[in-house]
Amino acid sequence: MRFDNESEVRSTRPFHSGMVSPPKAERDRHKRTTPSSVVSMDQAAAASDRVSELNTSGRTGEGRVLMLAVHHQSLQMEFVRFPQSVTAPVGTDVTFECAVNVPGERLAWRRKSGDGQWQELKSDDGGKGISTMLTINVRDDTQSAFYQCVVWYGAISLASIPGRLTVARLVAPEEGDKRTVTSPLGNTVVLHCRTPKSDPPAVLTWWKEEKGIKNKIRSPYRVLVLPNVTAADSGAYGCTANNELSGQSVELLDRIYLRVQQEPRTAPRFLETDDYVGTVEDGVITESIKVNEALRLWCGVVGDPVPPVTWSRRSNSLPNRTHVDGNYLTVAYMRPENEGIYTCSAGHLQRSWRVSVLQPPRFEGSAENVNGTEGGRAHVSCGTPKGTPTPVIQWMLNAQALTPGGDVRIHGQDIYIEHLEKRHAGIVQCFACNELGCAYDAVLLTVVPVQIMDQNYDESDKLIQMSSQSPKRHNKKNSRKHKANMVPPSRPNVTRMSDESVMVTWSAGNYGLPIQLFKVQHREGTNSGIVQWQTSNRDIPPYVNSYLVTGLIPDRYYKFRIAAVYSNQDNKLGRSSPRFYLKRGEFPAPRAPVLVRAVPLSPTRIELEWTWSMGQGGVQAEGFYVYYRPVSSAGEYEKGTAAGGPAARAAQLTHLAADTAYELKLQAYTAQAPSEFSTIKVAKTLKVSTTLVSKATDFELTTTEVATVADVDSGNGSGGMLVTAGGALGAVLLLIGAVLTLLLCRRARKGVSTKEKASRPQGGANGYIPAKVPITITANPLHAEGGDAAVEMSFMHNNNCGNTSDDSTSRKNTAPRNYV
């Protein structure tokens, strides 16, 4: 694979990432380790320092190696987040994020554009710790490019999967075709308009010109279909291309003049040649489609009488989910086994499509670590890359491209080094990429240098071991005297999304302590006490009630539970779900909803409306998922569940950012299968208008915000009166509260003064009364993914009034407790 403009990782939908989580092959190869076996930062630094020393000095004793030594010979360093490919319009900010599970010496960003060279960039946060972010302002002169982050562990380094930033643009064609087509009466006419170059793909709108007016024609599938044509359908047709992200709209120069007339008996014929229908390769039209999307083909044959059309698939029968309606064929939920050559026939006339189902890259099998000796040979082989189109392979050693030449030979998924040197020691990565994204496999290449005699070395330097200790346990003896009302989340509901993922949804009451964030945990649903809970990396905001859990293994039982962290920095677990069996295979899914409109209601809210019908013989939906994210974001979609279950036809998104464009889509679901996604719509929240009115001695700040739904629907003039009355009432209440607070404070000070005069207890200066500080120790289940919980220690502070100490180390000023 080449990360350049000749081999682009593109998103087939605007702002839709090729992968929102590490691909399965990568997860299988680089499993996230539990805290009992993870490499610590100090250990990684010590080992990498030793690698640097050996690489520079060349000195070694018996058994000394030039590689990070880890348990079980497995690569424990991995990226848990990496940049996602995204398409963005000019004028937006795109933020990429990377995170690793083992802290490195530093994290850095780099970019590769048309010249094919990587250029190092400065991150937003200095590249320290386990994560880093990079923000890019998309301007008119911004070029589409790949972005990648690299983590260093001393002399060795690991590169992330690259993400591509594509600037949303529509290139207007400079010329067009004018053609005339003739059809007999009563036929179904299918017309195609050539699509211009656009990122993301342009949306086509058809129109018919009548008396100088171009009247739009509704046609949802990019082609124009006119059933049972009559003479009234004759006329000039054209189409307009719209780029929904960039806002560009171009009227294409193609013109099609349709003439519908009475004809004597004529043999079947096609109205359009193959090159208007699609891309022709080896005499066959090619059609590519993603997994689980619907395949739609139109034959486009006419004749008098109307010729009957039959459909077939070469060397195989049509899939079970095929629906044929004369000229029109559709296959719902395409799978890889549904690929092939589809043909429509009308008498001796035929037209064929070679249909391929696009699949992102993955690896079958995994690479094994390689041990070699300086001067010897080494053979590194990654797993077998799979995907459609066939992935292109590129090799990297310590984040630098490996190219054939000299002692290095590369044959696809195998690399041969004929003469090992110390510089070959490190992390070897095998990247596989196609138009849907990338995956990588990685191994440790260990080089044992030739032994140099007559030099003295400490025996402890033979091998750098990477052991780690489990966190110490503390007995939980003291309980909190005043337990806060922490209402736990509900028992989660689980629905199947794919063979390897489920959607978990829950609810939380509106009473008790405020919730700051949620965490989702899961484990295999066995009775064994050895199986440990796995905790999601993401901090889920309190207003989000859905989370997609990926990386599961099909045909196994799982249990899920939700943990809430409250405003007092404590946490509580909800009840775990019943055992959920993640069954492999295909299941009937409901039809996709039709997203009708997305309307901004205020600077923080957008309302969605949609339609949905089960259809004849369809599957009843059990509810709807709502997906949304800022247009400028390259991260994951936020997910929510529409209230109302299967009857829901509208939902409001809240807690949004003002004056921000959001990408929105819907999905119907049942317990075993989701529908396809609806079409994506983009809506922008309203601006917050702030007016500052200045007078000679007075300042009045007025903030004007768009009315809520109730305000809009009221239709009368009482809104302004209610706002004025509410403001006056609020001012009165605020004044009363201030007076009461002042009186209480004076009363409290008098009480303290009287007590001090009567009897001053022994204590510190300035009237501070010392108190014993009780320590409460509680288990924090969010620290570890397994059963070994971390220990949280909290101090109950002395809240005596009148302490005016300036001591900066007072416990009142200590930082709040943190959860690891």
C-alpha positions in Angstrom: 0.0 0.0 0.0 1.1 3.5 -0.8 -0.3 6.3 1.4 -0.5 8.7 -1.5 -3.1 10.1 -3.9 -2.7 7.1 -6.2 -4.0 4.8 -3.5 -6.6 6.7 -1.5 -8.4 5.6 1.6 -11.7 7.3 1.0 -14.9 7.5 2.9 -17.9 6.5 0.8 -20.2 8.7 2.9 -19.5 12.2 4.1 -17.6 12.1 7.4 -18.2 8.3 7.6 -15.0 6.6 8.9 -13.7 3.5 7.2 -13.3 2.0 10.7 -14.6 3.3 14.0 -12.6 0.7 16.0 -9.6 -1.5 15.3 -10.4 -4.2 12.8 -11.0 -7.7 14.1 -7.6 -9.0 12.9 -5.8 -6.2 14.7 -7.9 -6.9 17.9 -7.0 -10.6 17.7 -3.4 -9.8 17.3 -3.2 -7.0 19.8 -5.6 -7.8 22.6 -5.9 -5.2 25.3 -4.2 -6.6 28.4 -5.5 -6.5 31.9 -3.8 -4.4 34.6 -2.0 -7.4 36.0 0.0 -8.0 32.8 0.2 -4.5 31.1 3.7 -3.0 30.6 4.2 -0.1 32.9 5.6 3.3 31.7 8.8 2.9 33.8 9.4 -0.6 32.6 8.9 0.4 28.9 11.2 3.3 29.3 13.9 1.2 31.0 13.7 -1.4 28.3 13.7 1.1 25.4 16.7 2.9 27.0 18.5 -0.4 27.0 17.7 -0.9 23.3 19.1 2.5 22.5 22.3 1.7 24.4 22.8 -1.6 22.6 22.0 -0.1 19.2 24.6 2.6 19.7 27.4 0.8 21.5 27.1 -2.6 19.9 28.3 -4.2 23.2 26.6 -7.3 24.4 27.0 -10.3 26.6 25.6 -13.7 26.4 21.8 -13.7 26.1 21.5 -10.0 25.6 19.0 -9.0 22.9 18.1 -5.9 20.9 14.4 -5.8 21.6 11.8 -5.0 24.2 11.3 -8.2 26.2 7.6 -8.9 27.1 5.9 -11.9 28.6 4.6 -14.6 26.2 6.4 -13.0 23.3 3.4 -10.9 22.4 3.3 -7.3 21.4 1.4 -5.5 24.2 1.8 -2.0 22.8 -1.1 -1.0 20.6 -3.2 2.0 19.5 -6.6 2.0 21.1 -7.6 5.0 19.0 -6.3 6.2 15.7 -7.3 8.8 13.1 -10.4 8.1 11.2 -10.8 9.0 7.5 -13.1 12.0 7.1 -14.4 14.4 4.4 -14.8 18.0 5.6 -15.9 21.3 3.9 -13.8 24.4 3.8 -14.1 26.5 6.9 -14.4 23.7 9.5 -11.9 22.4 12.0 -11.1 18.6 11.9 -9.7 17.0 15.0 -7.8 13.7 14.9 -7.1 11.7 18.0 -4.7 8.9 18.9 -4.2 6.9 22.1 -2.1 4.0 23.1 -2.5 1.5 25.9 1.1 1.7 27.1 2.6 5.3 27.6 5.5 6.0 25.3 8.4 8.4 25.4 6.5 10.7 23.0 3.6 10.7 20.5 3.9 12.6 17.3 1.8 13.4 14.2 2.9 13.3 10.5 1.2 14.0 7.2 1.7 12.6 3.7 0.2 14.5 0.8 0.8 14.4 -3.0 4.6 14.4 -2.8 4.6 11.0 -1.0 6.9 12.3 1.8 5.9 12.2 5.5 6.1 15.6 7.2 6.1 15.8 11.0 3.5 18.1 12.6 3.1 19.7 15.9 0.3 18.3 18.0 -2.1 20.4 20.1 -1.0 19.0 23.4 2.8 18.4 23.0 2.5 14.6 22.5 2.9 13.5 26.1 1.1 10.7 27.9 -1.1 8.1 26.3 -3.1 10.2 23.9 -2.6 13.2 21.6 -4.8 15.3 19.4 -4.3 17.2 16.1 -6.6 20.0 14.9 -6.6 21.0 11.2 -8.4 24.1 9.9 -9.7 23.2 6.4 -9.1 26.2 4.1 -9.4 26.8 0.4 -5.8 25.8 -0.2 -5.9 22.7 2.1 -5.0 19.6 0.1 -6.3 16.1 0.8 -3.7 14.1 2.7 -3.1 11.2 5.1 -2.5 11.7 8.8 -0.8 9.2 11.1 0.5 9.2 14.6 3.7 7.5 15.8 4.6 6.5 19.4 8.2 6.1 20.4 9.5 3.7 23.1 13.2 4.8 23.0 14.8 3.3 19.8 11.6 1.5 18.7 8.4 3.0 17.4 4.9 2.0 16.3 2.8 3.7 13.7 -1.0 4.0 13.8 -3.5 3.2 11.0 -3.5 6.3 8.8 -6.6 8.5 8.4 -7.3 10.5 5.3 -8.6 14.1 5.3 -10.5 14.7 2.1 -11.7 18.3 1.4 -15.3 18.4 0.3 -15.3 19.7 -3.3 -17.5 19.4 -6.4 -15.7 19.8 -9.8 -18.0 21.0 -12.5 -17.6 19.2 -15.8 -16.6 21.5 -18.7 -18.7 19.7 -21.3 -21.8 17.5 -21.6 -23.6 15.2 -24.0 -26.8 15.9 -25.8 -28.7 12.8 -27.0 -32.1 11.8 -28.1 -33.8 8.5 -27.1 -37.1 7.1 -28.5 -39.4 4.8 -26.7 -42.6 3.1 -27.7 -45.7 3.8 -25.6 -46.3 1.9 -22.4 -42.7 1.0 -21.6 -40.7 1.8 -18.5 -38.0 4.3 -19.4 -34.8 4.4 -17.3 -32.3 7.3 -17.9 -28.8 7.8 -16.4 -27.0 11.1 -15.8 -23.2 11.1 -15.7 -22.0 11.9 -12.2 -19.3 14.6 -11.9 -16.2 14.2 -9.7 -17.2 15.1 -6.1 -16.1 14.4 -2.5 -18.4 13.1 -1.1 -20.4 11.7 -4.1 -22.8 14.3 -5.4 -26.6 13.9 -5.0 -28.4 14.1 -8.3 -31.7 15.9 -8.8 -33.6 15.4 -12.0 -35.8 17.9 -13.8 -37.9 18.3 -16.9 -38.0 21.5 -18.9 -41.5 22.7 -19.8 -42.1 26.2 -21.3 -38.7 27.4 -20.0 -39.4 26.2 -16.5 -37.3 23.3 -15.0 -39.7 21.3 -12.8 -38.0 18.9 -10.4 -38.8 15.2 -10.5 -38.5 13.0 -7.5 -36.1 10.1 -8.1 -34.4 8.6 -5.0 -31.9 6.3 -6.7 -29.8 8.6 -8.9 -31.5 7.3 -12.0 -34.7 8.6 -13.6 -37.4 5.9 -13.9 -40.6 6.8 -15.9 -43.1 3.8 -15.8 -45.7 3.3 -18.5 -44.7 6.3 -20.5 -47.1 8.3 -22.7 -46.7 11.1 -25.2 -47.0 13.6 -22.3 -43.6 12.3 -21.0 -41.8 13.5 -24.1 -39.5 16.4 -23.6 -36.0 17.6 -22.4 -34.6 16.2 -19.2 -31.5 17.1 -17.2 -30.0 16.9 -13.8 -28.3 19.0 -11.1 -25.4 17.8 -8.9 -25.3 18.9 -5.3 -22.5 18.4 -2.8 -24.3 18.5 0.5 -21.1 19.2 2.6 -19.5 22.0 0.5 -22.9 23.4 -0.4 -21.9 23.5 -4.1 -24.6 23.0 -6.7 -23.9 22.6 -10.4 -26.4 22.1 -13.3 -24.8 19.5 -15.5 -24.5 20.1 -19.2 -26.0 16.7 -20.2 -29.4 16.9 -22.0 -31.6 14.0 -22.8 -34.5 14.5 -25.3 -37.1 11.8 -24.8 -39.6 11.1 -27.6 -42.5 8.7 -26.8 -44.4 7.6 -29.8 -46.6 4.9 -31.2 -44.4 2.3 -33.0 -45.2 -0.8 -35.0 -44.0 -4.1 -33.7 -40.3 -3.6 -32.8 -37.7 -5.9 -31.3 -36.4 -5.3 -27.8 -33.6 -2.7 -27.5 -31.7 -0.7 -24.9 -32.4 3.0 -24.6 -28.8 3.7 -23.5 -25.4 2.2 -24.2 -23.5 0.5 -21.4 -21.1 3.4 -20.8 -24.0 5.6 -19.7 -25.2 3.0 -17.3 -21.9 2.5 -15.5 -18.1 1.8 -15.8 -17.4 -0.9 -18.3 -14.5 -3.4 -17.8 -13.9 -6.3 -20.1 -17.3 -5.8 -21.7 -19.2 -6.0 -18.4 -20.6 -3.1 -16.3 -19.0 -3.1 -12.8 -21.0 -2.4 -9.7 -19.6 -2.3 -6.2 -21.6 -2.2 -3.0 -20.9 -2.4 0.7 -21.9 -5.3 3.0 -25.5 -5.2 4.1 -26.5 -2.5 1.6 -29.1 -3.1 -1.1 -28.2 -3.9 -4.7 -30.4 -2.1 -7.3 -30.2 -2.8 -11.0 -32.4 -1.5 -13.9 -32.4 -3.3 -17.2 -33.5 -0.3 -19.4 -35.0 -2.4 -22.3 -38.0 -1.2 -24.4 -39.9 -2.6 -27.3 -43.4 -3.1 -28.8 -45.0 -5.0 -27.3 -43.4 -4.4 -23.9 -40.8 -7.2 -23.7 -40.8 -9.5 -20.7 -37.5 -9.3 -18.7 -35.9 -12.1 -16.8 -33.0 -11.9 -14.3 -30.3 -14.5 -13.6 -26.9 -14.9 -11.8 -24.2 -16.8 -13.7 -23.3 -20.2 -12.3 -25.6 -19.6 -9.4 -29.2 -18.9 -8.4 -30.4 -15.4 -7.3 -30.1 -14.8 -3.6 -33.1 -15.5 -1.3 -33.6 -11.8 -0.6 -34.0 -10.9 -4.3 -37.1 -8.9 -5.5 -37.8 -8.6 -9.2 -40.3 -6.2 -10.7 -39.9 -6.3 -14.5 -37.0 -4.0 -15.4 -36.0 -3.6 -11.7 -34.0 -6.0 -9.5 -33.1 -5.4 -5.9 -31.2 -7.6 -3.4 -31.5 -6.6 0.2 -28.5 -6.9 2.6 -25.8 -8.0 0.2 -23.3 -10.4 1.5 -19.9 -11.6 0.1 -21.5 -14.8 -1.1 -24.0 -12.8 -3.2 -21.2 -11.6 -5.6 -21.3 -12.6 -9.2 -22.4 -11.6 -12.7 -26.1 -10.6 -12.8 -27.8 -10.5 -16.2 -31.1 -9.2 -17.5 -32.5 -10.8 -20.6 -35.2 -9.8 -23.1 -35.4 -12.4 -25.8 -31.8 -12.6 -27.3 -30.9 -9.2 -25.8 -28.7 -9.2 -22.6 -27.0 -6.8 -20.3 -24.6 -7.9 -17.5 -23.2 -6.4 -14.3 -20.2 -7.8 -12.4 -21.2 -7.2 -8.8 -18.6 -7.1 -6.0 -19.3 -6.7 -2.3 -16.8 -4.3 -0.7 -15.1 -5.5 2.5 -12.5 -3.6 4.6 -9.1 -5.2 5.0 -8.6 -7.9 7.7 -6.0 -10.5 8.5 -6.7 -14.2 8.7 -4.2 -15.8 11.0 -1.6 -13.8 12.8 2.1 -13.1 12.6 4.6 -14.7 14.9 7.5 -12.9 16.6 10.9 -13.6 15.0 14.2 -14.2 16.7 17.4 -13.8 14.7 21.1 -13.5 15.1 23.2 -10.7 13.7 24.5 -11.7 10.3 21.9 -14.4 9.9 18.6 -14.6 8.0 15.1 -13.6 9.1 11.7 -14.3 7.5 8.7 -12.3 8.8 5.2 -13.3 7.6 2.0 -11.5 8.5 -1.4 -13.1 8.4 -3.2 -13.5 5.1 -4.8 -10.2 4.1 -8.4 -10.4 3.0 -10.8 -7.7 1.7 -12.5 -6.4 -1.5 -10.9 -4.8 -3.4 -7.8 -6.9 -2.8 -5.8 -5.0 -0.2 -2.4 -3.5 -1.1 0.5 -4.4 1.3 3.1 -2.1 2.8 5.8 -3.0 5.4 7.2 -0.7 8.1 10.1 -1.1 10.5 9.9 1.2 13.5 7.4 3.4 11.7 9.6 3.8 8.6 8.7 2.3 5.2 10.6 -0.9 4.3 11.3 -1.1 0.6 12.9 -4.0 -1.3 16.6 -3.7 -2.2 20.0 -4.9 -0.9 19.4 -7.6 1.7 15.7 -7.0 1.9 13.2 -8.9 -0.3 9.5 -8.4 -0.2 6.9 -10.8 -1.6 3.4 -9.6 -0.6 2.8 -10.7 2.9 6.3 -12.1 3.4 9.6 -10.2 3.9 13.0 -11.8 3.8 16.2 -10.2 5.3 19.3 -12.0 4.1 21.8 -10.3 6.4 20.4 -9.2 9.8 21.9 -6.1 11.4 21.3 -4.5 14.7 19.3 -1.7 13.0 16.7 -4.3 11.9 15.6 -4.9 15.6 12.2 -3.4 16.5 8.6 -3.5 15.6 7.7 -4.8 12.1 4.3 -3.8 10.9 2.4 -5.2 7.9 -0.3 -2.8 6.6 -3.1 -3.9 4.3 -5.3 -1.1 2.8 -8.1 -0.7 0.2 -10.6 2.0 -0.4 -12.5 1.2 2.8 -9.6 1.6 5.2 -6.6 -0.2 6.6 -5.6 -2.9 9.0 -2.2 -3.9 10.3 -0.4 -6.8 11.9 2.8 -6.4 14.0 5.6 -8.5 15.4 8.7 -8.1 17.4 11.9 -8.7 15.5 14.6 -9.7 18.0 18.3 -9.5 16.9 20.9 -11.2 19.0 24.3 -9.5 18.2 27.4 -11.5 17.7 29.1 -12.2 21.0 32.2 -10.0 21.8 34.5 -11.8 24.2 36.8 -10.4 27.0 34.4 -7.8 28.2 32.9 -7.8 31.7 29.2 -7.1 32.2 26.8 -7.5 35.0 24.8 -10.7 34.8 21.6 -8.6 35.5 21.9 -7.0 32.0 21.4 -10.3 30.1 17.7 -9.7 29.5 15.4 -6.9 30.3 12.3 -8.5 31.8 8.9 -6.7 31.8 7.0 -7.8 34.9 4.3 -5.9 36.6 2.6 -6.1 39.9 -1.1 -6.3 40.7 -2.5 -3.5 42.7 -2.4 -4.0 46.5 -5.6 -4.8 48.3 -6.9 -2.9 51.2 -9.6 -4.0 53.5 -12.8 -1.9 53.4 -13.5 -1.3 57.1 -14.9 2.1 57.4 -18.2 3.1 55.7 -19.4 6.5 54.9 -21.4 8.0 57.8 -23.6 10.0 55.4 -24.2 7.9 52.3 -25.2 10.1 49.3 -28.3 9.2 47.3 -26.6 7.6 44.3 -29.3 6.2 42.1 -27.7 3.4 39.9 -28.4 3.1 36.2 -31.0 0.7 35.0 -30.4 -2.9 33.9 -29.2 -2.5 30.3 -31.0 -3.7 27.3 -28.9 -5.5 24.6 -29.5 -5.8 20.9 -27.4 -7.5 18.3 -25.8 -5.3 15.7 -23.5 -7.7 13.9 -21.6 -11.0 14.5 -19.1 -9.1 16.6 -21.0 -6.1 18.2 -24.0 -5.3 20.2 -25.8 -2.1 21.2 -26.3 -1.5 24.9 -29.0 0.9 26.1 -30.0 2.0 29.6 -31.8 4.7 31.5 -31.0 6.7 34.6 -33.4 8.5 37.0 -33.7 12.3 37.2 -33.4 12.2 41.0 -30.5 11.7 43.4 -27.0 13.0 42.9 -26.2 14.3 39.4 -24.3 11.8 37.2 -21.0 13.0 35.6 -20.4 10.1 33.2 -21.2 6.4 32.5 -18.9 3.4 31.9 -20.0 0.2 30.1 -18.6 -3.1 31.3 -19.0 -6.6 29.8 -17.7 -10.1 30.3 -18.5 -13.6 29.0 -21.6 -15.0 30.6 -20.1 -18.0 32.3 -20.4 -19.1 35.9 -16.6 -19.1 36.3 -15.3 -16.5 38.8 -12.1 -16.3 36.7 -13.7 -14.3 33.9 -13.1 -10.6 34.4 -15.2 -7.6 33.5 -13.9 -5.5 30.6 -14.4 -1.7 30.9 -14.9 0.6 28.0 -12.2 3.2 27.4 -14.7 6.0 26.7 -16.3 8.3 29.3 -19.9 8.4 28.2 -21.7 11.7 28.8 -24.7 11.6 31.2 -27.1 12.6 28.5 -26.1 9.6 26.3 -27.9 6.3 26.9 -26.5 4.0 24.2 -23.1 2.5 23.5 -21.8 0.2 20.8 -19.7 -2.6 22.2 -17.4 -4.1 19.5 -14.7 -6.8 19.4 -17.0 -9.6 20.7 -16.7 -13.2 19.6 -19.9 -14.8 18.1 -21.7 -17.8 19.4 -20.9 -17.0 23.0 -22.9 -15.7 26.0 -22.1 -12.2 27.4 -23.3 -10.1 30.3 -23.3 -6.3 30.4 -23.6 -3.7 33.1 -23.5 0.1 33.5 -21.4 2.1 36.1 -22.2 5.7 36.9 -19.8 8.3 38.3 -21.6 11.0 40.4 -20.9 14.6 41.2 -19.3 13.5 44.6 -16.7 11.6 42.6 -18.1 8.3 43.9 -19.6 5.6 41.6 -22.2 2.9 41.6 -22.9 -0.2 39.4 -26.2 -1.0 38.0 -27.6 -4.5 37.7 -26.0 -6.7 35.1 -28.1 -7.8 32.1 -29.4 -11.3 31.6 -27.1 -13.5 29.6 -27.1 -12.5 26.0 -26.2 -15.1 23.3 -24.4 -13.4 20.3 -25.5 -15.7 17.5 -23.5 -15.8 14.2 -25.4 -15.5 11.0 -28.0 -13.5 9.1 -31.3 -12.5 10.6 -34.3 -10.7 9.1 -34.0 -7.0 9.7 -36.5 -4.2 9.5 -36.6 -1.7 6.7 -34.5 1.4 7.1 -36.4 4.6 8.2 -36.6 7.5 5.9 -35.2 10.7 7.5 -37.6 13.4 6.3 -36.1 16.5 7.9 -33.8 17.8 10.5 -34.7 21.2 11.9 -32.7 23.3 14.4 -34.9 24.5 17.3 -32.3 26.4 19.3 -28.5 26.8 19.7 -28.5 23.4 21.5 -31.3 21.4 20.0 -32.2 19.8 16.7 -35.4 17.9 16.0 -35.5 14.9 13.6 -38.6 13.6 11.9 -38.8 10.4 9.9 -41.2 7.9 8.4 -41.2 4.1 8.6 -43.4 1.3 7.4 -43.0 -2.4 7.9 -44.0 -3.2 4.3 -45.7 -6.4 3.1 -44.0 -9.4 4.8 -41.5 -7.2 6.5 -40.1 -7.2 10.0 -41.6 -5.1 12.8 -39.1 -2.7 14.3 -38.7 -2.5 18.0 -37.3 1.0 18.1 -34.9 3.5 16.4 -31.3 4.5 17.0 -30.2 8.1 16.4 -26.6 8.7 15.3 -25.1 12.2 15.3 -21.7 14.0 15.3 -20.3 17.4 14.3 -19.5 17.7 10.6 -16.0 18.7 11.5 -15.4 15.6 13.7 -13.5 12.6 12.5 -14.5 10.6 15.6 -17.3 8.2 16.4 -21.0 9.0 16.2 -22.9 9.7 19.4 -25.7 7.3 19.7 -29.1 7.6 21.3 -32.4 5.7 21.4 -35.6 7.4 20.3 -38.3 7.5 23.0 -41.5 5.8 22.1 -40.2 2.5 20.8 -41.6 1.4 17.4 -44.2 4.2 17.4 -41.6 6.9 17.5 -41.4 9.2 14.4 -39.6 12.2 15.9 -36.8 12.9 18.4 -35.0 15.9 19.7 -31.2 16.0 20.2 -30.1 18.1 23.1 -26.7 19.3 24.6 -25.5 20.3 21.2 -23.0 23.0 20.4 -24.2 26.3 19.1 -23.7 27.3 15.5 -22.4 23.9 14.6 -23.3 21.6 11.7 -24.2 18.1 12.6 -24.3 14.9 10.6 -27.5 12.9 11.3 -28.8 9.4 10.5 -31.2 6.8 11.8 -31.4 3.1 12.1 -34.4 0.8 13.0 -33.6 -2.3 15.0 -34.9 -5.5 16.5 -33.2 -7.6 19.2 -31.3 -9.6 16.6 -30.6 -7.3 13.6 -30.5 -3.5 12.8 -31.7 -2.0 9.5 -29.6 -0.2 7.0 -28.9 3.4 7.8 -31.1 6.1 6.6 -29.8 8.7 4.3 -27.5 11.2 6.0 -28.8 14.8 6.6 -26.8 17.8 7.8 -28.4 20.4 10.1 -26.8 23.3 11.8 -27.8 24.6 15.3 -28.7 28.2 15.6 -26.4 31.0 16.7 -26.6 32.6 20.2 -27.2 36.3 19.7 -25.7 38.5 22.5 -26.5 42.2 22.7 -24.8 44.5 25.1 -26.7 47.8 25.8 -24.5 50.5 27.5 -25.9 53.5 29.3 -24.2 56.3 31.4 -24.4 54.4 34.7 -26.2 51.2 33.8 -25.2 48.1 31.8 -27.9 45.7 30.6 -26.9 42.3 29.0 -29.6 40.7 26.9 -29.2 37.2 25.6 -31.7 36.2 22.9 -32.2 32.5 22.2 -34.6 30.8 19.8 -37.9 29.7 21.3 -38.5 26.1 22.2 -41.0 23.9 20.4 -43.8 25.0 22.8 -43.0 28.7 22.1 -43.1 28.2 18.4 -46.4 26.4 18.5 -48.1 28.8 20.8 -49.0 31.3 18.1 -49.9 34.2 20.4 -48.2 37.2 21.9 -48.0 36.1 25.5 -44.5 34.8 25.2 -42.9 38.2 25.8 -45.1 38.9 28.8 -44.2 35.6 30.4 -40.5 36.2 29.9 -40.8 39.7 31.4 -42.8 38.4 34.4 -40.4 35.5 34.9 -37.4 37.9 34.9 -39.0 40.2 37.5 -39.9 37.3 39.8 -36.4 35.9 39.5 -34.9 39.2 40.5 -37.1 39.4 43.6 -36.3 35.9 44.7 -32.5 36.6 44.2 -32.7 39.7 46.4 -34.6 37.8 49.2 -32.0 35.0 49.0 -29.1 37.5 49.4 -30.7 39.1 52.5 -31.4 35.8 54.2 -27.8 34.6 53.5 -26.4 37.8 55.1 -28.6 37.4 58.2 -27.6 33.8 58.7 -23.9 34.6 58.3 -24.1 37.3 61.0 -25.9 35.0 63.3 -23.3 32.2 62.8 -20.4 34.6 63.6 -22.1 35.7 66.8 -22.5 32.1 67.9 -18.8 31.3 67.3 -17.7 34.5 69.1 -19.8 33.6 72.2 -18.4 30.1 72.4 -14.8 31.3 72.1 -15.3 33.7 75.0 -16.8 31.0 77.2 -14.2 28.3 76.7 -11.5 28.2 74.1 -10.5 24.6 73.4 -6.9 23.7 72.7 -6.2 24.0 69.0 -4.3 25.9 66.3 -4.1 29.5 65.6 -6.9 31.8 64.3 -9.6 29.8 66.0 -9.2 26.7 63.9 -10.5 23.6 65.9 -8.6 20.5 65.0 -10.6 17.3 64.4 -9.7 13.7 63.8 -9.7 13.1 60.0 -11.6 9.8 59.4 -10.4 7.9 56.3 -12.8 6.0 54.2 -11.6 3.2 51.9 -13.9 2.0 49.1 -13.3 -0.2 46.1 -13.4 1.5 42.8 -14.7 -0.9 40.2 -13.8 1.4 37.3 -10.0 1.0 37.8 -9.5 -2.5 36.7 -11.1 -4.5 34.0 -10.9 -7.6 36.1 -11.9 -8.4 39.6 -9.0 -6.7 41.3 -10.4 -3.4 42.1 -8.3 -0.3 42.9 -8.4 1.5 46.2 -10.0 4.9 46.7 -9.1 6.9 49.8 -11.1 10.0 50.7 -10.6 12.5 53.5 -13.5 14.0 55.5 -12.5 17.6 56.1 -13.0 19.8 59.2 -15.5 22.5 58.2 -15.1 24.7 61.2 -16.1 28.3 60.4 -13.8 31.2 60.9 -10.6 29.5 59.7 -8.7 32.3 58.0 -5.5 30.5 57.6 -3.5 31.3 54.5 -1.8 27.9 54.5 -1.8 26.8 50.9 -1.6 23.2 51.9 -5.0 23.2 53.7 -7.0 20.1 52.8 -9.8 22.3 51.6 -7.7 23.3 48.7 -6.5 19.8 47.8 -7.4 18.5 44.3 -10.6 16.3 44.0 -10.2 12.5 43.9 -9.3 11.0 40.6 -10.3 7.6 39.2 -7.6 5.7 37.2 
